[in-house]
């Protein structure tokens, strides 16, 4: 669904990704909650790449508002809190593991 945005982020073209995100975000209320949460995860990835922790955290919290069962949000929150509050990071990663159904992603999280 957000293939172009994902590709731009993967290629490190964050300014272009930000413009693409703005186009997608304009229609966020027309999306299902899981799609809206996925868009918030992509937004957080952009802000992470641009080293804006405050905007990243805001995007992740917005994603929780749309879908509190999205494991990618909890995973990113765990990484965000890793150097700030290890207890919160642990709890976020535990939540990510609880909601994750992808075996490959579970292995990555367990390796942390």
Phi and psi restraints in degrees (range 20) as a CNS / XPLOR table:
assign (resid 1 and name C) (resid 2 and name N)
       (resid 2 and name CA) (resid 2 and name C) 1.0 -110.7 20.0 2
assign (resid 2 and name N) (resid 2 and name CA)
       (resid 2 and name C) (resid 3 and name N) 1.0 42.7 20.0 2
assign (resid 2 and name C) (resid 3 and name N)
       (resid 3 and name CA) (resid 3 and name C) 1.0 -60.7 20.0 2
assign (resid 3 and name N) (resid 3 and name CA)
       (resid 3 and name C) (resid 4 and name N) 1.0 -45.2 20.0 2
assign (resid 3 and name C) (resid 4 and name N)
       (resid 4 and name CA) (resid 4 and name C) 1.0 -63.2 20.0 2
assign (resid 4 and name N) (resid 4 and name CA)
       (resid 4 and name C) (resid 5 and name N) 1.0 -43.4 20.0 2
assign (resid 4 and name C) (resid 5 and name N)
       (resid 5 and name CA) (resid 5 and name C) 1.0 -63.5 20.0 2
assign (resid 5 and name N) (resid 5 and name CA)
       (resid 5 and name C) (resid 6 and name N) 1.0 -44.7 20.0 2
assign (resid 5 and name C) (resid 6 and name N)
       (resid 6 and name CA) (resid 6 and name C) 1.0 -60.9 20.0 2
assign (resid 6 and name N) (resid 6 and name CA)
       (resid 6 and name C) (resid 7 and name N) 1.0 -42.4 20.0 2
assign (resid 6 and name C) (resid 7 and name N)
       (resid 7 and name CA) (resid 7 and name C) 1.0 -63.2 20.0 2
assign (resid 7 and name N) (resid 7 and name CA)
       (resid 7 and name C) (resid 8 and name N) 1.0 -43.1 20.0 2
assign (resid 7 and name C) (resid 8 and name N)
       (resid 8 and name CA) (resid 8 and name C) 1.0 -62.0 20.0 2
assign (resid 8 and name N) (resid 8 and name CA)
       (resid 8 and name C) (resid 9 and name N) 1.0 -41.0 20.0 2
assign (resid 8 and name C) (resid 9 and name N)
       (resid 9 and name CA) (resid 9 and name C) 1.0 -65.5 20.0 2
assign (resid 9 and name N) (resid 9 and name CA)
       (resid 9 and name C) (resid 10 and name N) 1.0 -45.7 20.0 2
assign (resid 9 and name C) (resid 10 and name N)
       (resid 10 and name CA) (resid 10 and name C) 1.0 -61.1 20.0 2
assign (resid 10 and name N) (resid 10 and name CA)
       (resid 10 and name C) (resid 11 and name N) 1.0 -33.9 20.0 2
assign (resid 10 and name C) (resid 11 and name N)
       (resid 11 and name CA) (resid 11 and name C) 1.0 -84.9 20.0 2
assign (resid 11 and name N) (resid 11 and name CA)
       (resid 11 and name C) (resid 12 and name N) 1.0 -2.4 20.0 2
assign (resid 11 and name C) (resid 12 and name N)
       (resid 12 and name CA) (resid 12 and name C) 1.0 79.1 20.0 2
assign (resid 12 and name N) (resid 12 and name CA)
       (resid 12 and name C) (resid 13 and name N) 1.0 13.1 20.0 2
assign (resid 12 and name C) (resid 13 and name N)
       (resid 13 and name CA) (resid 13 and name C) 1.0 -89.2 20.0 2
assign (resid 13 and name N) (resid 13 and name CA)
       (resid 13 and name C) (resid 14 and name N) 1.0 71.4 20.0 2
assign (resid 13 and name C) (resid 14 and name N)
       (resid 14 and name CA) (resid 14 and name C) 1.0 -72.8 20.0 2
assign (resid 14 and name N) (resid 14 and name CA)
       (resid 14 and name C) (resid 15 and name N) 1.0 -33.4 20.0 2
assign (resid 14 and name C) (resid 15 and name N)
       (resid 15 and name CA) (resid 15 and name C) 1.0 -65.5 20.0 2
assign (resid 15 and name N) (resid 15 and name CA)
       (resid 15 and name C) (resid 16 and name N) 1.0 -44.4 20.0 2
assign (resid 15 and name C) (resid 16 and name N)
       (resid 16 and name CA) (resid 16 and name C) 1.0 -65.2 20.0 2
assign (resid 16 and name N) (resid 16 and name CA)
       (resid 16 and name C) (resid 17 and name N) 1.0 -37.7 20.0 2
assign (resid 16 and name C) (resid 17 and name N)
       (resid 17 and name CA) (resid 17 and name C) 1.0 -63.0 20.0 2
assign (resid 17 and name N) (resid 17 and name CA)
       (resid 17 and name C) (resid 18 and name N) 1.0 -37.8 20.0 2
assign (resid 17 and name C) (resid 18 and name N)
       (resid 18 and name CA) (resid 18 and name C) 1.0 -64.0 20.0 2
assign (resid 18 and name N) (resid 18 and name CA)
       (resid 18 and name C) (resid 19 and name N) 1.0 -41.0 20.0 2
assign (resid 18 and name C) (resid 19 and name N)
       (resid 19 and name CA) (resid 19 and name C) 1.0 -65.4 20.0 2
assign (resid 19 and name N) (resid 19 and name CA)
       (resid 19 and name C) (resid 20 and name N) 1.0 -42.5 20.0 2
assign (resid 19 and name C) (resid 20 and name N)
       (resid 20 and name CA) (resid 20 and name C) 1.0 -63.3 20.0 2
assign (resid 20 and name N) (resid 20 and name CA)
       (resid 20 and name C) (resid 21 and name N) 1.0 -40.9 20.0 2
assign (resid 20 and name C) (resid 21 and name N)
       (resid 21 and name CA) (resid 21 and name C) 1.0 -60.5 20.0 2
assign (resid 21 and name N) (resid 21 and name CA)
       (resid 21 and name C) (resid 22 and name N) 1.0 -44.0 20.0 2
assign (resid 21 and name C) (resid 22 and name N)
       (resid 22 and name CA) (resid 22 and name C) 1.0 -60.0 20.0 2
assign (resid 22 and name N) (resid 22 and name CA)
       (resid 22 and name C) (resid 23 and name N) 1.0 -38.7 20.0 2
assign (resid 22 and name C) (resid 23 and name N)
       (resid 23 and name CA) (resid 23 and name C) 1.0 -63.7 20.0 2
assign (resid 23 and name N) (resid 23 and name CA)
       (resid 23 and name C) (resid 24 and name N) 1.0 -43.0 20.0 2
assign (resid 23 and name C) (resid 24 and name N)
       (resid 24 and name CA) (resid 24 and name C) 1.0 -70.1 20.0 2
assign (resid 24 and name N) (resid 24 and name CA)
       (resid 24 and name C) (resid 25 and name N) 1.0 -39.6 20.0 2
assign (resid 24 and name C) (resid 25 and name N)
       (resid 25 and name CA) (resid 25 and name C) 1.0 -65.4 20.0 2
assign (resid 25 and name N) (resid 25 and name CA)
       (resid 25 and name C) (resid 26 and name N) 1.0 -26.8 20.0 2
assign (resid 25 and name C) (resid 26 and name N)
       (resid 26 and name CA) (resid 26 and name C) 1.0 -58.0 20.0 2
assign (resid 26 and name N) (resid 26 and name CA)
       (resid 26 and name C) (resid 27 and name N) 1.0 -29.0 20.0 2
assign (resid 26 and name C) (resid 27 and name N)
       (resid 27 and name CA) (resid 27 and name C) 1.0 -108.6 20.0 2
assign (resid 27 and name N) (resid 27 and name CA)
       (resid 27 and name C) (resid 28 and name N) 1.0 21.3 20.0 2
assign (resid 27 and name C) (resid 28 and name N)
       (resid 28 and name CA) (resid 28 and name C) 1.0 -63.1 20.0 2
assign (resid 28 and name N) (resid 28 and name CA)
       (resid 28 and name C) (resid 29 and name N) 1.0 -32.4 20.0 2
assign (resid 28 and name C) (resid 29 and name N)
       (resid 29 and name CA) (resid 29 and name C) 1.0 -73.5 20.0 2
assign (resid 29 and name N) (resid 29 and name CA)
       (resid 29 and name C) (resid 30 and name N) 1.0 -11.1 20.0 2
assign (resid 29 and name C) (resid 30 and name N)
       (resid 30 and name CA) (resid 30 and name C) 1.0 -89.7 20.0 2
assign (resid 30 and name N) (resid 30 and name CA)
       (resid 30 and name C) (resid 31 and name N) 1.0 -5.6 20.0 2
assign (resid 30 and name C) (resid 31 and name N)
       (resid 31 and name CA) (resid 31 and name C) 1.0 -91.2 20.0 2
assign (resid 31 and name N) (resid 31 and name CA)
       (resid 31 and name C) (resid 32 and name N) 1.0 160.6 20.0 2
assign (resid 31 and name C) (resid 32 and name N)
       (resid 32 and name CA) (resid 32 and name C) 1.0 -70.8 20.0 2
assign (resid 32 and name N) (resid 32 and name CA)
       (resid 32 and name C) (resid 33 and name N) 1.0 160.1 20.0 2
assign (resid 32 and name C) (resid 33 and name N)
       (resid 33 and name CA) (resid 33 and name C) 1.0 -56.9 20.0 2
assign (resid 33 and name N) (resid 33 and name CA)
       (resid 33 and name C) (resid 34 and name N) 1.0 -39.0 20.0 2
assign (resid 33 and name C) (resid 34 and name N)
       (resid 34 and name CA) (resid 34 and name C) 1.0 -69.0 20.0 2
assign (resid 34 and name N) (resid 34 and name CA)
       (resid 34 and name C) (resid 35 and name N) 1.0 -36.4 20.0 2
assign (resid 34 and name C) (resid 35 and name N)
       (resid 35 and name CA) (resid 35 and name C) 1.0 -67.3 20.0 2
assign (resid 35 and name N) (resid 35 and name CA)
       (resid 35 and name C) (resid 36 and name N) 1.0 -41.0 20.0 2
assign (resid 35 and name C) (resid 36 and name N)
       (resid 36 and name CA) (resid 36 and name C) 1.0 -63.6 20.0 2
assign (resid 36 and name N) (resid 36 and name CA)
       (resid 36 and name C) (resid 37 and name N) 1.0 -40.3 20.0 2
assign (resid 36 and name C) (resid 37 and name N)
       (resid 37 and name CA) (resid 37 and name C) 1.0 -64.8 20.0 2
assign (resid 37 and name N) (resid 37 and name CA)
       (resid 37 and name C) (resid 38 and name N) 1.0 -40.0 20.0 2
assign (resid 37 and name C) (resid 38 and name N)
       (resid 38 and name CA) (resid 38 and name C) 1.0 -61.6 20.0 2
assign (resid 38 and name N) (resid 38 and name CA)
       (resid 38 and name C) (resid 39 and name N) 1.0 -40.5 20.0 2
assign (resid 38 and name C) (resid 39 and name N)
       (resid 39 and name CA) (resid 39 and name C) 1.0 -63.6 20.0 2
assign (resid 39 and name N) (resid 39 and name CA)
       (resid 39 and name C) (resid 40 and name N) 1.0 -37.5 20.0 2
assign (resid 39 and name C) (resid 40 and name N)
       (resid 40 and name CA) (resid 40 and name C) 1.0 -66.3 20.0 2
assign (resid 40 and name N) (resid 40 and name CA)
       (resid 40 and name C) (resid 41 and name N) 1.0 -36.4 20.0 2
assign (resid 40 and name C) (resid 41 and name N)
       (resid 41 and name CA) (resid 41 and name C) 1.0 -63.0 20.0 2
assign (resid 41 and name N) (resid 41 and name CA)
       (resid 41 and name C) (resid 42 and name N) 1.0 -42.8 20.0 2
assign (resid 41 and name C) (resid 42 and name N)
       (resid 42 and name CA) (resid 42 and name C) 1.0 -65.0 20.0 2
assign (resid 42 and name N) (resid 42 and name CA)
       (resid 42 and name C) (resid 43 and name N) 1.0 -39.1 20.0 2
assign (resid 42 and name C) (resid 43 and name N)
       (resid 43 and name CA) (resid 43 and name C) 1.0 -61.1 20.0 2
assign (resid 43 and name N) (resid 43 and name CA)
       (resid 43 and name C) (resid 44 and name N) 1.0 -44.9 20.0 2
assign (resid 43 and name C) (resid 44 and name N)
       (resid 44 and name CA) (resid 44 and name C) 1.0 -60.4 20.0 2
assign (resid 44 and name N) (resid 44 and name CA)
       (resid 44 and name C) (resid 45 and name N) 1.0 -36.7 20.0 2
assign (resid 44 and name C) (resid 45 and name N)
       (resid 45 and name CA) (resid 45 and name C) 1.0 -63.9 20.0 2
assign (resid 45 and name N) (resid 45 and name CA)
       (resid 45 and name C) (resid 46 and name N) 1.0 -38.5 20.0 2
assign (resid 45 and name C) (resid 46 and name N)
       (resid 46 and name CA) (resid 46 and name C) 1.0 -62.9 20.0 2
assign (resid 46 and name N) (resid 46 and name CA)
       (resid 46 and name C) (resid 47 and name N) 1.0 -48.9 20.0 2
assign (resid 46 and name C) (resid 47 and name N)
       (resid 47 and name CA) (resid 47 and name C) 1.0 -65.6 20.0 2
assign (resid 47 and name N) (resid 47 and name CA)
       (resid 47 and name C) (resid 48 and name N) 1.0 -34.5 20.0 2
assign (resid 47 and name C) (resid 48 and name N)
       (resid 48 and name CA) (resid 48 and name C) 1.0 -61.4 20.0 2
assign (resid 48 and name N) (resid 48 and name CA)
       (resid 48 and name C) (resid 49 and name N) 1.0 -44.1 20.0 2
assign (resid 48 and name C) (resid 49 and name N)
       (resid 49 and name CA) (resid 49 and name C) 1.0 -65.8 20.0 2
assign (resid 49 and name N) (resid 49 and name CA)
       (resid 49 and name C) (resid 50 and name N) 1.0 -28.6 20.0 2
assign (resid 49 and name C) (resid 50 and name N)
       (resid 50 and name CA) (resid 50 and name C) 1.0 -91.6 20.0 2
assign (resid 50 and name N) (resid 50 and name CA)
       (resid 50 and name C) (resid 51 and name N) 1.0 6.4 20.0 2
assign (resid 50 and name C) (resid 51 and name N)
       (resid 51 and name CA) (resid 51 and name C) 1.0 58.6 20.0 2
assign (resid 51 and name N) (resid 51 and name CA)
       (resid 51 and name C) (resid 52 and name N) 1.0 40.7 20.0 2
assign (resid 51 and name C) (resid 52 and name N)
       (resid 52 and name CA) (resid 52 and name C) 1.0 -114.3 20.0 2
assign (resid 52 and name N) (resid 52 and name CA)
       (resid 52 and name C) (resid 53 and name N) 1.0 87.3 20.0 2
assign (resid 52 and name C) (resid 53 and name N)
       (resid 53 and name CA) (resid 53 and name C) 1.0 -63.0 20.0 2
assign (resid 53 and name N) (resid 53 and name CA)
       (resid 53 and name C) (resid 54 and name N) 1.0 -35.8 20.0 2
assign (resid 53 and name C) (resid 54 and name N)
       (resid 54 and name CA) (resid 54 and name C) 1.0 -65.2 20.0 2
assign (resid 54 and name N) (resid 54 and name CA)
       (resid 54 and name C) (resid 55 and name N) 1.0 -45.8 20.0 2
assign (resid 54 and name C) (resid 55 and name N)
       (resid 55 and name CA) (resid 55 and name C) 1.0 -66.7 20.0 2
assign (resid 55 and name N) (resid 55 and name CA)
       (resid 55 and name C) (resid 56 and name N) 1.0 -36.6 20.0 2
assign (resid 55 and name C) (resid 56 and name N)
       (resid 56 and name CA) (resid 56 and name C) 1.0 -61.7 20.0 2
assign (resid 56 and name N) (resid 56 and name CA)
       (resid 56 and name C) (resid 57 and name N) 1.0 -48.0 20.0 2
assign (resid 56 and name C) (resid 57 and name N)
       (resid 57 and name CA) (resid 57 and name C) 1.0 -63.1 20.0 2
assign (resid 57 and name N) (resid 57 and name CA)
       (resid 57 and name C) (resid 58 and name N) 1.0 -41.0 20.0 2
assign (resid 57 and name C) (resid 58 and name N)
       (resid 58 and name CA) (resid 58 and name C) 1.0 -61.3 20.0 2
assign (resid 58 and name N) (resid 58 and name CA)
       (resid 58 and name C) (resid 59 and name N) 1.0 -43.1 20.0 2
assign (resid 58 and name C) (resid 59 and name N)
       (resid 59 and name CA) (resid 59 and name C) 1.0 -62.5 20.0 2
assign (resid 59 and name N) (resid 59 and name CA)
       (resid 59 and name C) (resid 60 and name N) 1.0 -41.1 20.0 2
assign (resid 59 and name C) (resid 60 and name N)
       (resid 60 and name CA) (resid 60 and name C) 1.0 -66.6 20.0 2
assign (resid 60 and name N) (resid 60 and name CA)
       (resid 60 and name C) (resid 61 and name N) 1.0 -41.8 20.0 2
assign (resid 60 and name C) (resid 61 and name N)
       (resid 61 and name CA) (resid 61 and name C) 1.0 -64.3 20.0 2
assign (resid 61 and name N) (resid 61 and name CA)
       (resid 61 and name C) (resid 62 and name N) 1.0 -38.0 20.0 2
assign (resid 61 and name C) (resid 62 and name N)
       (resid 62 and name CA) (resid 62 and name C) 1.0 -62.5 20.0 2
assign (resid 62 and name N) (resid 62 and name CA)
       (resid 62 and name C) (resid 63 and name N) 1.0 -39.4 20.0 2
assign (resid 62 and name C) (resid 63 and name N)
       (resid 63 and name CA) (resid 63 and name C) 1.0 -62.2 20.0 2
assign (resid 63 and name N) (resid 63 and name CA)
       (resid 63 and name C) (resid 64 and name N) 1.0 -39.2 20.0 2
assign (resid 63 and name C) (resid 64 and name N)
       (resid 64 and name CA) (resid 64 and name C) 1.0 -62.6 20.0 2
assign (resid 64 and name N) (resid 64 and name CA)
       (resid 64 and name C) (resid 65 and name N) 1.0 -34.3 20.0 2
assign (resid 64 and name C) (resid 65 and name N)
       (resid 65 and name CA) (resid 65 and name C) 1.0 -60.7 20.0 2
assign (resid 65 and name N) (resid 65 and name CA)
       (resid 65 and name C) (resid 66 and name N) 1.0 -38.6 20.0 2
assign (resid 65 and name C) (resid 66 and name N)
       (resid 66 and name CA) (resid 66 and name C) 1.0 -80.0 20.0 2
assign (resid 66 and name N) (resid 66 and name CA)
       (resid 66 and name C) (resid 67 and name N) 1.0 -41.1 20.0 2
assign (resid 66 and name C) (resid 67 and name N)
       (resid 67 and name CA) (resid 67 and name C) 1.0 -153.3 20.0 2
assign (resid 67 and name N) (resid 67 and name CA)
       (resid 67 and name C) (resid 68 and name N) 1.0 101.1 20.0 2
assign (resid 67 and name C) (resid 68 and name N)
       (resid 68 and name CA) (resid 68 and name C) 1.0 -77.3 20.0 2
assign (resid 68 and name N) (resid 68 and name CA)
       (resid 68 and name C) (resid 69 and name N) 1.0 1.6 20.0 2
assign (resid 68 and name C) (resid 69 and name N)
       (resid 69 and name CA) (resid 69 and name C) 1.0 -105.5 20.0 2
assign (resid 69 and name N) (resid 69 and name CA)
       (resid 69 and name C) (resid 70 and name N) 1.0 8.7 20.0 2
assign (resid 69 and name C) (resid 70 and name N)
       (resid 70 and name CA) (resid 70 and name C) 1.0 -79.2 20.0 2
assign (resid 70 and name N) (resid 70 and name CA)
       (resid 70 and name C) (resid 71 and name N) 1.0 109.4 20.0 2
assign (resid 70 and name C) (resid 71 and name N)
       (resid 71 and name CA) (resid 71 and name C) 1.0 -66.3 20.0 2
assign (resid 71 and name N) (resid 71 and name CA)
       (resid 71 and name C) (resid 72 and name N) 1.0 -27.9 20.0 2
assign (resid 71 and name C) (resid 72 and name N)
       (resid 72 and name CA) (resid 72 and name C) 1.0 -63.7 20.0 2
assign (resid 72 and name N) (resid 72 and name CA)
       (resid 72 and name C) (resid 73 and name N) 1.0 -33.4 20.0 2
assign (resid 72 and name C) (resid 73 and name N)
       (resid 73 and name CA) (resid 73 and name C) 1.0 -64.3 20.0 2
assign (resid 73 and name N) (resid 73 and name CA)
       (resid 73 and name C) (resid 74 and name N) 1.0 -47.2 20.0 2
assign (resid 73 and name C) (resid 74 and name N)
       (resid 74 and name CA) (resid 74 and name C) 1.0 -64.8 20.0 2
assign (resid 74 and name N) (resid 74 and name CA)
       (resid 74 and name C) (resid 75 and name N) 1.0 -37.1 20.0 2
assign (resid 74 and name C) (resid 75 and name N)
       (resid 75 and name CA) (resid 75 and name C) 1.0 -62.0 20.0 2
assign (resid 75 and name N) (resid 75 and name CA)
       (resid 75 and name C) (resid 76 and name N) 1.0 -47.4 20.0 2
assign (resid 75 and name C) (resid 76 and name N)
       (resid 76 and name CA) (resid 76 and name C) 1.0 -66.1 20.0 2
assign (resid 76 and name N) (resid 76 and name CA)
       (resid 76 and name C) (resid 77 and name N) 1.0 -36.6 20.0 2
assign (resid 76 and name C) (resid 77 and name N)
       (resid 77 and name CA) (resid 77 and name C) 1.0 -63.4 20.0 2
assign (resid 77 and name N) (resid 77 and name CA)
       (resid 77 and name C) (resid 78 and name N) 1.0 -40.1 20.0 2
assign (resid 77 and name C) (resid 78 and name N)
       (resid 78 and name CA) (resid 78 and name C) 1.0 -60.1 20.0 2
assign (resid 78 and name N) (resid 78 and name CA)
       (resid 78 and name C) (resid 79 and name N) 1.0 -43.6 20.0 2
assign (resid 78 and name C) (resid 79 and name N)
       (resid 79 and name CA) (resid 79 and name C) 1.0 -66.2 20.0 2
assign (resid 79 and name N) (resid 79 and name CA)
       (resid 79 and name C) (resid 80 and name N) 1.0 -38.9 20.0 2
assign (resid 79 and name C) (resid 80 and name N)
       (resid 80 and name CA) (resid 80 and name C) 1.0 -62.2 20.0 2
assign (resid 80 and name N) (resid 80 and name CA)
       (resid 80 and name C) (resid 81 and name N) 1.0 -44.8 20.0 2
assign (resid 80 and name C) (resid 81 and name N)
       (resid 81 and name CA) (resid 81 and name C) 1.0 -82.9 20.0 2
assign (resid 81 and name N) (resid 81 and name CA)
       (resid 81 and name C) (resid 82 and name N) 1.0 -7.2 20.0 2
assign (resid 81 and name C) (resid 82 and name N)
       (resid 82 and name CA) (resid 82 and name C) 1.0 -52.1 20.0 2
assign (resid 82 and name N) (resid 82 and name CA)
       (resid 82 and name C) (resid 83 and name N) 1.0 -40.8 20.0 2
assign (resid 82 and name C) (resid 83 and name N)
       (resid 83 and name CA) (resid 83 and name C) 1.0 -98.6 20.0 2
assign (resid 83 and name N) (resid 83 and name CA)
       (resid 83 and name C) (resid 84 and name N) 1.0 1.2 20.0 2
assign (resid 83 and name C) (resid 84 and name N)
       (resid 84 and name CA) (resid 84 and name C) 1.0 -106.0 20.0 2
assign (resid 84 and name N) (resid 84 and name CA)
       (resid 84 and name C) (resid 85 and name N) 1.0 -49.4 20.0 2
assign (resid 84 and name C) (resid 85 and name N)
       (resid 85 and name CA) (resid 85 and name C) 1.0 -150.5 20.0 2
assign (resid 85 and name N) (resid 85 and name CA)
       (resid 85 and name C) (resid 86 and name N) 1.0 102.3 20.0 2
assign (resid 85 and name C) (resid 86 and name N)
       (resid 86 and name CA) (resid 86 and name C) 1.0 -62.8 20.0 2
assign (resid 86 and name N) (resid 86 and name CA)
       (resid 86 and name C) (resid 87 and name N) 1.0 -30.8 20.0 2
assign (resid 86 and name C) (resid 87 and name N)
       (resid 87 and name CA) (resid 87 and name C) 1.0 -67.4 20.0 2
assign (resid 87 and name N) (resid 87 and name CA)
       (resid 87 and name C) (resid 88 and name N) 1.0 -44.6 20.0 2
assign (resid 87 and name C) (resid 88 and name N)
       (resid 88 and name CA) (resid 88 and name C) 1.0 -64.8 20.0 2
assign (resid 88 and name N) (resid 88 and name CA)
       (resid 88 and name C) (resid 89 and name N) 1.0 -40.3 20.0 2
assign (resid 88 and name C) (resid 89 and name N)
       (resid 89 and name CA) (resid 89 and name C) 1.0 -59.8 20.0 2
assign (resid 89 and name N) (resid 89 and name CA)
       (resid 89 and name C) (resid 90 and name N) 1.0 -45.4 20.0 2
assign (resid 89 and name C) (resid 90 and name N)
       (resid 90 and name CA) (resid 90 and name C) 1.0 -59.7 20.0 2
assign (resid 90 and name N) (resid 90 and name CA)
       (resid 90 and name C) (resid 91 and name N) 1.0 -46.8 20.0 2
assign (resid 90 and name C) (resid 91 and name N)
       (resid 91 and name CA) (resid 91 and name C) 1.0 -63.6 20.0 2
assign (resid 91 and name N) (resid 91 and name CA)
       (resid 91 and name C) (resid 92 and name N) 1.0 -39.8 20.0 2
assign (resid 91 and name C) (resid 92 and name N)
       (resid 92 and name CA) (resid 92 and name C) 1.0 -64.1 20.0 2
assign (resid 92 and name N) (resid 92 and name CA)
       (resid 92 and name C) (resid 93 and name N) 1.0 -42.9 20.0 2
assign (resid 92 and name C) (resid 93 and name N)
       (resid 93 and name CA) (resid 93 and name C) 1.0 -68.0 20.0 2
assign (resid 93 and name N) (resid 93 and name CA)
       (resid 93 and name C) (resid 94 and name N) 1.0 -34.2 20.0 2
assign (resid 93 and name C) (resid 94 and name N)
       (resid 94 and name CA) (resid 94 and name C) 1.0 -64.1 20.0 2
assign (resid 94 and name N) (resid 94 and name CA)
       (resid 94 and name C) (resid 95 and name N) 1.0 -41.9 20.0 2
assign (resid 94 and name C) (resid 95 and name N)
       (resid 95 and name CA) (resid 95 and name C) 1.0 -63.6 20.0 2
assign (resid 95 and name N) (resid 95 and name CA)
       (resid 95 and name C) (resid 96 and name N) 1.0 -41.1 20.0 2
assign (resid 95 and name C) (resid 96 and name N)
       (resid 96 and name CA) (resid 96 and name C) 1.0 -59.7 20.0 2
assign (resid 96 and name N) (resid 96 and name CA)
       (resid 96 and name C) (resid 97 and name N) 1.0 -44.1 20.0 2
assign (resid 96 and name C) (resid 97 and name N)
       (resid 97 and name CA) (resid 97 and name C) 1.0 -64.8 20.0 2
assign (resid 97 and name N) (resid 97 and name CA)
       (resid 97 and name C) (resid 98 and name N) 1.0 -37.1 20.0 2
assign (resid 97 and name C) (resid 98 and name N)
       (resid 98 and name CA) (resid 98 and name C) 1.0 -63.8 20.0 2
assign (resid 98 and name N) (resid 98 and name CA)
       (resid 98 and name C) (resid 99 and name N) 1.0 -38.4 20.0 2
assign (resid 98 and name C) (resid 99 and name N)
       (resid 99 and name CA) (resid 99 and name C) 1.0 -91.3 20.0 2
assign (resid 99 and name N) (resid 99 and name CA)
       (resid 99 and name C) (resid 100 and name N) 1.0 -15.5 20.0 2
assign (resid 99 and name C) (resid 100 and name N)
       (resid 100 and name CA) (resid 100 and name C) 1.0 -76.0 20.0 2
assign (resid 100 and name N) (resid 100 and name CA)
       (resid 100 and name C) (resid 101 and name N) 1.0 133.7 20.0 2
assign (resid 100 and name C) (resid 101 and name N)
       (resid 101 and name CA) (resid 101 and name C) 1.0 -115.4 20.0 2
assign (resid 101 and name N) (resid 101 and name CA)
       (resid 101 and name C) (resid 102 and name N) 1.0 -1.2 20.0 2
assign (resid 101 and name C) (resid 102 and name N)
       (resid 102 and name CA) (resid 102 and name C) 1.0 -93.2 20.0 2
assign (resid 102 and name N) (resid 102 and name CA)
       (resid 102 and name C) (resid 103 and name N) 1.0 114.1 20.0 2
assign (resid 102 and name C) (resid 103 and name N)
       (resid 103 and name CA) (resid 103 and name C) 1.0 -59.6 20.0 2
assign (resid 103 and name N) (resid 103 and name CA)
       (resid 103 and name C) (resid 104 and name N) 1.0 -37.2 20.0 2
assign (resid 103 and name C) (resid 104 and name N)
       (resid 104 and name CA) (resid 104 and name C) 1.0 -63.5 20.0 2
assign (resid 104 and name N) (resid 104 and name CA)
       (resid 104 and name C) (resid 105 and name N) 1.0 -43.0 20.0 2
assign (resid 104 and name C) (resid 105 and name N)
       (resid 105 and name CA) (resid 105 and name C) 1.0 -69.1 20.0 2
assign (resid 105 and name N) (resid 105 and name CA)
       (resid 105 and name C) (resid 106 and name N) 1.0 -34.7 20.0 2
assign (resid 105 and name C) (resid 106 and name N)
       (resid 106 and name CA) (resid 106 and name C) 1.0 -61.0 20.0 2
assign (resid 106 and name N) (resid 106 and name CA)
       (resid 106 and name C) (resid 107 and name N) 1.0 -43.0 20.0 2
assign (resid 106 and name C) (resid 107 and name N)
       (resid 107 and name CA) (resid 107 and name C) 1.0 -63.3 20.0 2
assign (resid 107 and name N) (resid 107 and name CA)
       (resid 107 and name C) (resid 108 and name N) 1.0 -39.6 20.0 2
assign (resid 107 and name C) (resid 108 and name N)
       (resid 108 and name CA) (resid 108 and name C) 1.0 -62.8 20.0 2
assign (resid 108 and name N) (resid 108 and name CA)
       (resid 108 and name C) (resid 109 and name N) 1.0 -44.1 20.0 2
assign (resid 108 and name C) (resid 109 and name N)
       (resid 109 and name CA) (resid 109 and name C) 1.0 -67.2 20.0 2
assign (resid 109 and name N) (resid 109 and name CA)
       (resid 109 and name C) (resid 110 and name N) 1.0 -38.6 20.0 2
assign (resid 109 and name C) (resid 110 and name N)
       (resid 110 and name CA) (resid 110 and name C) 1.0 -67.8 20.0 2
assign (resid 110 and name N) (resid 110 and name CA)
       (resid 110 and name C) (resid 111 and name N) 1.0 -24.3 20.0 2
assign (resid 110 and name C) (resid 111 and name N)
       (resid 111 and name CA) (resid 111 and name C) 1.0 -73.1 20.0 2
assign (resid 111 and name N) (resid 111 and name CA)
       (resid 111 and name C) (resid 112 and name N) 1.0 -16.9 20.0 2
